[in-house]
Amino acid sequence: MSDLWDGLSPWTQDALWLLALLLPALVTGVVVLRGLRPWPLVRAMLWRFRGVNALFVLLIAVAVGLGIALLAQERGLRAGTAAAADKFDMVVGAPGSEMTLLFAAVYLQPSDVGLLSGAAFDEIASHPSVSLAAPLGFGDSFAGAPVVGTVADFVHHLGEGRIEGRIFKTSGEAVAGALAPVGLGERFEPTHGMGDLATEADNLHAHAGAGFEVVGRLPPTGTPWDRALIVPIEAVWEVHGLANGHAPDPADPGAATRIGPPFDAAYFPGTPAVVVRSETLWANYALRQAFTRDAEMMAFFPGAVLAQLYRVMGDVRQAMSAMAMVCQVLVAASVLTGLMILIRLFRRQLALLRALGAPGRFVLAVVWSYAATLLACGGMLGLVLGWQAAGIFSRLLSRRMDIAISAPLAWPELHVLAAFMGLASLLALVPALAMRRGSITEALRS
């Protein structure tokens, strides 16, 4: 049986799982309504107390929608963060926290990390299996946008060759991200410090004379690099009073202003991270092994670090799912309690039907249909509210994290709704059975 299930397509598995979760509602409806037509009376009950009914439906919708929105948003956040790391095959840095270096290099979060030496970078860049070794330099910003130093090949890699304008050719030029606060042809002067790590003194201290002209603009990537201002890494070193990675050559006056590799290890000030890329998958694993030495440097795949984070998020997702379901059950139980009180208003009319010869099963069908209709309407409205809320949350998180996040509804959210509907159909039997078992004489006298 497990082999048969595993042989089905994911879409078929999700569809069958959805039907299984809806099965209690379908079976209960068939059994309760078989041979009966309670809907004219149910419509009258819904219209007679439409205000209270609408309030019950809204209460259910909010509970269901909140759970659906949270689950969809968690999935969207996971997909967005994974897509943001696609261009970073492997990151090499000084020994320390892989998570910290991941946030610094991929998501441009201000972090305090160690530096790789010139000798370490030279070993990385000169390895025969390395097709790209891009040092990154952080520490400055402009109008809240990070200023990042790197090499031209990495800019080409980020933009996939689709760059408006051109790549920087001198240390006074820059390439802006798609959402950077500086346009093509404009100039800016970086300020020392980034984000929360920037002090008030840093924010007031611009690097005098370190102006850059934007000569190119990257296409949108849906990553924090969309807000970055990318400059030659030599410029980042020079504005901080460091060597620019190139040895002076009296015979070549232009050597002092040259940018890009190769770098001289003796004049290499250090870099917090190196983005490494190889043309073959198997070589990446060999490179990670070669560049991982406890005392000198560490190498890791951003995807592997994110997988560890996702395992934690997976536990959180399960907890959120359980909490959402418990919340929905409690709300449904509360609504059913209110329905039992509300149905007492129809107690005399329903008892009169029984006195006139209506079978008890018909009364049960009327009350169950009434309660199930409110629960079903609340669940469907909750699906719509959850979809809208997930879209709002996605836009807010995208602006806050500078990551393209999209959280469309998918099978997991439909499964949550189906589970709620299946359980709610069973709970709806409670007031129905209570009304059926009531005494006709006492109901008529009340």
C-alpha positions as CSV (number, residue, x, y, z in Angstrom):
1,M,0.0,0.0,0.0
2,S,2.8,2.4,0.8
3,D,4.4,1.7,-2.5
4,L,1.2,2.5,-4.3
5,W,0.9,5.8,-2.4
6,D,4.5,6.7,-3.1
7,G,3.9,6.0,-6.8
8,L,1.2,8.7,-6.9
9,S,2.0,12.3,-8.0
10,P,2.3,15.0,-5.3
11,W,-0.9,16.6,-6.7
12,T,-2.8,13.4,-6.5
13,Q,-1.6,12.7,-2.9
14,D,-2.6,16.2,-1.8
15,A,-6.0,15.9,-3.4
16,L,-6.7,12.5,-1.8
17,W,-5.6,13.8,1.5
18,L,-8.0,16.7,1.1
19,L,-10.9,14.3,0.4
20,A,-9.9,12.2,3.4
21,L,-10.1,15.2,5.7
22,L,-13.5,16.2,4.2
23,L,-14.8,12.7,4.5
24,P,-16.3,13.1,8.0
25,A,-18.3,16.1,6.8
26,L,-19.5,14.3,3.6
27,V,-20.5,11.1,5.5
28,T,-22.2,13.0,8.2
29,G,-24.2,15.1,5.7
30,V,-25.3,12.1,3.7
31,V,-26.4,10.2,6.8
32,V,-28.2,13.1,8.4
33,L,-29.9,14.5,5.3
34,R,-30.7,11.3,3.5
35,G,-34.3,11.5,2.2
36,L,-35.0,14.9,4.0
37,R,-35.3,18.4,2.7
38,P,-34.7,20.7,5.7
39,W,-33.4,23.7,3.7
40,P,-36.5,25.9,3.5
41,L,-36.7,25.9,7.3
42,V,-33.0,26.4,7.6
43,R,-33.1,29.4,5.4
44,A,-35.8,30.9,7.5
45,M,-33.8,30.4,10.7
46,L,-30.7,32.0,9.1
47,W,-32.7,35.0,8.0
48,R,-34.7,35.4,11.2
49,F,-31.5,35.9,13.3
50,R,-29.2,37.1,10.5
51,G,-27.4,39.6,12.8
52,V,-26.3,37.0,15.3
53,N,-25.6,34.5,12.6
54,A,-23.3,37.0,10.8
55,L,-21.4,37.6,14.1
56,F,-20.9,33.8,14.6
57,V,-19.7,33.4,11.0
58,L,-17.3,36.4,11.4
59,L,-15.9,34.9,14.6
60,I,-15.2,31.6,12.9
61,A,-13.7,33.3,9.9
62,V,-11.2,35.3,12.0
63,A,-10.0,32.2,13.8
64,V,-9.7,30.1,10.6
65,G,-8.1,33.0,8.6
66,L,-5.5,33.7,11.2
67,G,-4.3,30.1,11.2
68,I,-4.3,30.0,7.4
69,A,-2.4,33.3,7.1
70,L,0.3,32.2,9.5
71,L,0.9,28.9,7.8
72,A,1.0,30.5,4.3
73,Q,3.3,33.2,5.5
74,E,5.8,30.7,7.0
75,R,5.9,28.9,3.7
76,G,6.4,32.1,1.8
77,L,9.2,33.3,4.1
78,R,11.0,30.0,3.7
79,A,10.7,30.2,-0.1
80,G,11.8,33.8,-0.2
81,T,14.9,33.3,1.9
82,A,15.9,30.3,-0.1
83,A,15.6,32.2,-3.4
84,A,17.7,35.0,-2.0
85,A,20.6,32.6,-1.5
86,D,20.5,31.1,-5.0
87,K,23.5,33.1,-6.2
88,F,25.7,32.1,-3.3
89,D,26.9,28.6,-4.0
90,M,29.4,28.6,-1.2
91,V,30.7,31.1,1.3
92,V,34.2,31.0,2.9
93,G,35.1,33.1,6.0
94,A,37.1,33.1,9.2
95,P,36.1,30.5,11.8
96,G,33.0,31.4,13.7
97,S,29.2,31.3,13.3
98,E,28.0,30.1,9.9
99,M,24.6,31.6,10.6
100,T,26.1,35.0,11.4
101,L,28.3,35.0,8.2
102,L,25.3,33.8,6.2
103,F,23.2,36.8,7.3
104,A,26.1,39.2,6.7
105,A,27.0,37.9,3.2
106,V,23.7,36.9,1.7
107,Y,21.2,39.1,3.5
108,L,23.5,42.0,4.2
109,Q,22.7,42.2,7.9
110,P,25.2,44.2,10.0
111,S,27.4,41.6,11.8
112,D,30.7,41.5,13.6
113,V,32.8,38.8,11.8
114,G,36.4,38.0,11.5
115,L,38.6,38.6,8.4
116,L,40.3,36.2,6.0
117,S,43.9,37.0,5.4
118,G,45.5,37.6,2.0
119,A,47.2,34.3,2.0
120,A,43.8,32.5,2.6
121,F,42.1,34.4,-0.2
122,D,45.0,33.7,-2.5
123,E,44.7,30.0,-1.8
124,I,41.0,30.1,-2.6
125,A,41.3,32.2,-5.8
126,S,44.1,30.1,-7.2
127,H,42.4,26.8,-6.7
128,P,42.0,25.2,-10.2
129,S,38.3,24.2,-9.5
130,V,37.3,27.8,-8.5
131,S,35.6,29.7,-11.3
132,L,34.7,32.7,-9.1
133,A,36.2,33.9,-5.9
134,A,34.5,37.2,-4.9
135,P,35.7,39.0,-1.7
136,L,33.0,41.0,0.0
137,G,33.6,44.2,2.1
138,F,31.1,45.7,4.4
139,G,30.9,48.6,6.9
140,D,29.5,51.6,5.1
141,S,26.1,52.8,4.0
142,F,24.3,55.6,2.3
143,A,20.8,56.8,3.1
144,G,20.2,53.4,4.9
145,A,21.4,51.4,1.9
146,P,24.5,49.2,2.5
147,V,27.6,49.9,0.5
148,V,29.3,46.7,-0.4
149,G,32.7,46.2,-2.0
150,T,33.4,43.3,-4.3
151,V,34.7,42.5,-7.8
152,A,33.2,43.0,-11.2
153,D,32.7,39.3,-11.9
154,F,30.4,39.0,-8.9
155,V,28.3,41.9,-10.1
156,H,28.0,40.1,-13.5
157,H,27.0,37.0,-11.6
158,L,24.3,38.8,-9.6
159,G,22.9,40.6,-12.7
160,E,23.2,37.5,-15.0
161,G,24.5,39.9,-17.6
162,R,21.3,42.1,-17.6
163,I,22.8,45.3,-16.2
164,E,21.6,48.8,-17.2
165,G,24.6,50.9,-18.0
166,R,27.9,49.2,-17.3
167,I,30.1,47.6,-14.6
168,F,32.4,49.9,-12.6
169,K,35.9,50.3,-14.1
170,T,37.5,52.6,-11.5
171,S,37.5,52.8,-7.8
172,G,35.3,55.9,-8.0
173,E,32.4,54.2,-9.8
174,A,29.5,52.0,-8.4
175,V,26.7,49.8,-9.5
176,A,23.3,50.3,-7.8
177,G,20.8,47.7,-6.9
178,A,17.3,47.9,-8.4
179,L,15.9,49.6,-5.3
180,A,18.9,51.6,-4.2
181,P,18.3,55.3,-3.3
182,V,20.7,56.5,-5.9
183,G,19.9,56.6,-9.6
184,L,22.0,56.0,-12.7
185,G,24.5,58.9,-13.2
186,E,24.1,60.3,-9.7
187,R,26.8,60.5,-7.0
188,F,26.9,59.6,-3.4
189,E,29.3,59.7,-0.4
190,P,29.2,56.7,1.9
191,T,28.8,57.0,5.6
192,H,30.7,54.9,8.1
193,G,28.5,52.3,9.9
194,M,25.5,50.1,8.9
195,G,22.1,49.6,10.4
196,D,22.0,48.9,14.2
197,L,25.8,48.8,14.4
198,A,26.1,52.4,13.3
199,T,26.5,54.9,16.1
200,E,25.3,58.4,16.1
201,A,28.9,59.6,15.5
202,D,29.2,57.1,12.6
203,N,26.0,58.5,11.0
204,L,27.4,62.0,11.1
205,H,30.7,61.0,9.7
206,A,30.8,60.7,5.9
207,H,34.0,59.6,4.2
208,A,35.2,63.0,2.9
209,G,36.2,62.9,-0.7
210,A,35.1,59.3,-1.2
211,G,32.4,60.1,-3.7
212,F,31.1,57.4,-6.1
213,E,29.3,57.8,-9.4
214,V,26.6,55.2,-10.3
215,V,27.4,53.9,-13.7
216,G,25.2,50.8,-13.7
217,R,22.0,49.4,-12.2
218,L,21.2,45.7,-11.5
219,P,17.8,44.2,-12.4
220,P,15.5,43.3,-9.6
221,T,16.6,40.1,-7.8
222,G,14.1,39.9,-4.9
223,T,17.0,40.0,-2.4
224,P,18.5,42.5,0.0
225,W,21.1,43.2,-2.7
226,D,18.4,45.2,-4.5
227,R,19.0,48.0,-2.1
228,A,22.8,47.7,-2.1
229,L,25.3,50.1,-3.6
230,I,28.1,47.9,-5.0
231,V,31.6,49.4,-5.4
232,P,35.1,48.0,-6.1
233,I,36.4,46.4,-2.9
234,E,39.6,48.4,-3.4
235,A,37.5,51.5,-2.7
236,V,36.2,50.1,0.6
237,W,39.7,49.4,1.7
238,E,41.1,52.8,0.6
239,V,38.4,54.9,2.4
240,H,39.3,53.2,5.6
241,G,43.0,54.0,5.2
242,L,44.1,50.4,4.2
243,A,46.1,49.0,1.3
244,N,44.1,48.4,-1.8
245,G,45.2,44.8,-2.4
246,H,47.7,45.7,-5.2
247,A,51.5,46.1,-4.8
248,P,52.8,49.5,-5.9
249,D,54.9,49.2,-9.1
250,P,57.3,52.2,-9.9
251,A,57.5,51.0,-13.5
252,D,53.7,51.1,-13.8
253,P,52.1,54.2,-12.4
254,G,48.6,52.8,-13.2
255,A,49.1,49.8,-10.9
256,A,48.0,51.8,-7.8
257,T,44.6,52.6,-9.4
258,R,43.9,49.2,-10.9
259,I,40.9,47.3,-9.6
260,G,40.0,43.6,-9.6
261,P,42.0,40.4,-9.3
262,P,44.6,39.2,-9.0
263,F,45.4,40.6,-5.6
264,D,48.7,40.6,-3.8
265,A,48.5,38.7,-0.5
266,A,51.0,41.1,1.2
267,Y,48.8,44.1,0.4
268,F,45.4,42.3,1.0
269,P,43.8,43.9,4.1
270,G,41.4,41.1,4.7
271,T,37.8,40.3,3.8
272,P,34.9,39.0,6.0
273,A,33.6,36.7,3.3
274,V,34.4,35.2,-0.1
275,V,31.7,33.9,-2.4
276,V,33.0,30.8,-4.2
277,R,31.6,29.2,-7.2
278,S,32.6,26.2,-9.3
279,E,31.3,25.0,-12.6
280,T,30.7,21.4,-11.4
281,L,28.6,20.2,-8.4
282,W,31.1,17.6,-7.2
283,A,33.8,20.2,-7.1
284,N,31.9,22.3,-4.6
285,Y,31.9,19.5,-2.1
286,A,35.6,19.0,-2.6
287,L,36.2,22.8,-2.2
288,R,34.2,22.9,1.0
289,Q,36.4,20.1,2.4
290,A,39.6,21.9,1.2
291,F,38.6,25.3,2.6
292,T,37.4,24.1,6.0
293,R,40.2,24.3,8.6
294,D,39.3,25.1,12.2
295,A,42.2,27.5,12.9
296,E,42.2,29.3,9.5
297,M,38.8,29.4,7.7
298,M,35.5,27.7,7.3
299,A,33.4,27.0,4.2
300,F,29.7,26.2,4.0
301,F,26.8,26.0,1.7
302,P,24.2,28.6,2.5
303,G,21.5,26.1,1.5
304,A,22.7,23.7,4.1
305,V,22.7,26.4,6.8
306,L,19.2,27.4,5.8
307,A,18.1,23.8,6.0
308,Q,19.1,23.8,9.6
309,L,17.1,27.0,10.1
310,Y,14.2,25.4,8.3
311,R,14.2,22.4,10.6
312,V,13.7,24.8,13.5
313,M,11.0,26.6,11.5
314,G,9.5,23.3,10.7
315,D,9.0,22.6,14.4
316,V,7.6,26.1,14.7
317,R,5.3,25.4,11.8
318,Q,4.0,22.2,13.5
319,A,3.4,24.1,16.7
320,M,1.7,26.9,14.8
321,S,-0.5,24.4,13.0
322,A,-1.5,22.7,16.3
323,M,-2.2,26.1,17.9
324,A,-4.2,27.2,14.9
325,M,-6.3,24.0,15.0
326,V,-6.8,24.2,18.8
327,C,-7.9,27.8,18.4
328,Q,-10.3,26.9,15.6
329,V,-11.8,24.0,17.6
330,L,-12.2,26.3,20.7
331,V,-13.9,28.9,18.6
332,A,-16.1,26.3,16.9
333,A,-17.0,24.8,20.3
334,S,-17.8,28.3,21.6
335,V,-20.0,29.0,18.6
336,L,-21.8,25.7,19.0
337,T,-22.4,26.6,22.7
338,G,-23.9,29.9,21.5
339,L,-25.9,28.0,18.8
340,M,-27.4,25.7,21.5
341,I,-28.5,28.8,23.3
342,L,-29.8,30.4,20.1
343,I,-31.6,27.2,19.0
344,R,-33.6,27.3,22.2
345,L,-35.4,30.2,20.6
346,F,-36.6,27.7,18.0
347,R,-37.4,25.1,20.6
348,R,-41.1,25.6,20.6
349,Q,-41.4,25.7,16.8
350,L,-39.3,22.5,16.5
351,A,-41.3,20.8,19.2
352,L,-44.5,21.8,17.3
353,L,-43.2,20.2,14.2
354,R,-42.6,17.0,16.2
355,A,-46.1,17.2,17.7
356,L,-47.5,17.5,14.2
357,G,-45.8,14.3,13.2
358,A,-42.4,15.3,11.9
359,P,-39.8,12.6,12.7
360,G,-37.1,13.3,15.2
361,R,-34.6,12.7,12.4
362,F,-36.0,15.7,10.6
363,V,-35.5,17.9,13.6
364,L,-32.0,16.6,13.9
365,A,-31.4,17.4,10.2
366,V,-32.7,20.9,10.5
367,V,-30.5,21.8,13.6
368,W,-27.4,20.1,12.1
369,S,-27.9,21.8,8.8
370,Y,-28.3,25.2,10.5
371,A,-25.1,24.8,12.6
372,A,-23.1,23.2,9.8
373,T,-24.1,26.1,7.4
374,L,-22.7,28.7,9.8
375,L,-19.5,26.7,10.4
376,A,-19.0,26.1,6.6
377,C,-19.6,29.8,5.8
378,G,-17.2,30.8,8.5
379,G,-14.6,28.4,7.2
380,M,-14.9,29.6,3.6
381,L,-14.8,33.2,4.6
382,G,-11.8,32.5,6.8
383,L,-10.0,31.1,3.7
384,V,-10.6,34.4,1.9
385,L,-9.5,36.4,4.9
386,G,-6.4,34.3,5.4
387,W,-5.5,34.7,1.7
388,Q,-5.8,38.5,2.0
389,A,-4.0,38.6,5.3
390,A,-1.1,36.5,3.9
391,G,-0.8,39.0,1.1
392,I,-0.6,42.0,3.4
393,F,1.9,40.2,5.7
394,S,4.0,39.3,2.6
395,R,4.2,43.0,1.5
396,L,5.1,44.2,5.0
397,L,7.8,41.5,5.4
398,S,9.2,42.2,1.9
399,R,9.7,45.9,2.7
400,R,11.1,45.1,6.1
401,M,13.5,42.3,5.0
402,D,14.2,43.4,1.4
403,I,13.3,39.9,0.3
404,A,10.7,39.1,-2.3
405,I,8.1,37.1,-0.3
406,S,5.0,35.6,-1.8
407,A,2.5,33.5,0.1
408,P,-0.3,32.2,-2.2
409,L,-2.6,29.7,-0.8
410,A,-1.6,26.1,-1.4
411,W,-2.5,22.6,-0.4
412,P,-1.4,22.9,3.3
413,E,-3.9,25.7,3.9
414,L,-6.7,23.8,2.1
415,H,-5.9,20.8,4.3
416,V,-6.2,22.9,7.4
417,L,-9.6,24.2,6.3
418,A,-10.7,20.6,5.3
419,A,-9.7,19.3,8.8
420,F,-11.7,22.1,10.4
421,M,-14.8,21.4,8.3
422,G,-14.6,17.7,9.0
423,L,-14.3,18.3,12.8
424,A,-16.9,21.0,12.8
425,S,-19.5,18.7,11.0
426,L,-19.1,16.3,13.9
427,L,-19.4,19.1,16.5
428,A,-22.6,20.3,14.8
429,L,-24.3,17.0,15.9
430,V,-24.1,18.1,19.5
431,P,-26.9,20.7,19.5
432,A,-28.8,18.6,17.0
433,L,-28.9,15.6,19.2
434,A,-29.6,17.7,22.3
435,M,-32.7,19.2,20.5
436,R,-33.9,15.8,19.3
437,R,-33.8,14.3,22.7
438,G,-35.6,17.1,24.4
439,S,-39.2,16.6,25.7
440,I,-41.9,17.8,23.3
441,T,-44.3,18.6,26.2
442,E,-41.7,20.7,28.0
443,A,-40.8,22.5,24.8
444,L,-44.4,23.4,24.1
445,R,-45.0,24.7,27.6
446,S,-41.8,26.9,27.6
